[in-house]
Amino acid sequence: MSTEDWLLGPNAVAGQLDADPSRILEAHLEDGARNPRVLALVERLRAEGIAVQRVPRGQMDKRTGSDRHQGIAARWRAPEAMDEGDLMALVARTEQPLLLVLDGVTDPHNLGACIRTAAAAGAIAVVVPKDRAVGLTPVVLRASAGMAARVPLARVTNLARVLEKLKEAGVWIAGAAGEGRQELYASDLRGPLAIVMGSEGEGMRELTRKRCDYLIRIPIAEGVESLNVSVAAGVFLFEAVRQRRGVRPSP
């Protein structure tokens, strides 16, 4: 069943309008709002036949559960997670797919932040196992800042099997690991690629690690054990973006 939640602020509302306005159920506008961008969004919402209600600031904070709406919020129906078949079909019709795979990331704030980062980097999907990750909960949706509307979450029963299928489809599997032999900035991240991240504490499961074509490490300062998973995902994903724009890694 789809989850309903509030998109907070003009960026999140505009993103959903661009992606799929049919999922927006209603919108609230802070009474007295004068921001031109917010008012322009109201016109777009009304043009889509979406009801917009003016409410006092305090009432809006209470209804949305937050004071970070910047004068506008929209209640929406989040998309259901993809399954394995949907994911492989998406990969098959994408020329140079870039995916983020999370093994063992169970904190909803981290998952939401990873979805947001993946969307910003142009990844086609975020992949998680059903048994070691949260779904599209309201906390995840809010942490994604509306980006769950732009990059799908695929929840799969057997992550190791899906990684094998991705390899058969021509996708290289790069695992992020502190003990990796290759350094990130000397690795080739062009072409079809899935970047695999484990949890901050335990890292990837052994079966997941064995499915990786290679393990890559981020060069971090001595005495620092690890990075937050969403930060590490951003470092990896945007290095891939940099290389895909024609800048080769150092020899």
Summary of the structure (lengths in Angstrom):
residues: 251
radius of gyration: 19.6
end to end distance: 49.0
largest distance: 59.2
contacts: 841
relative contact order: 0.15
helix: 40%
strand: 23%
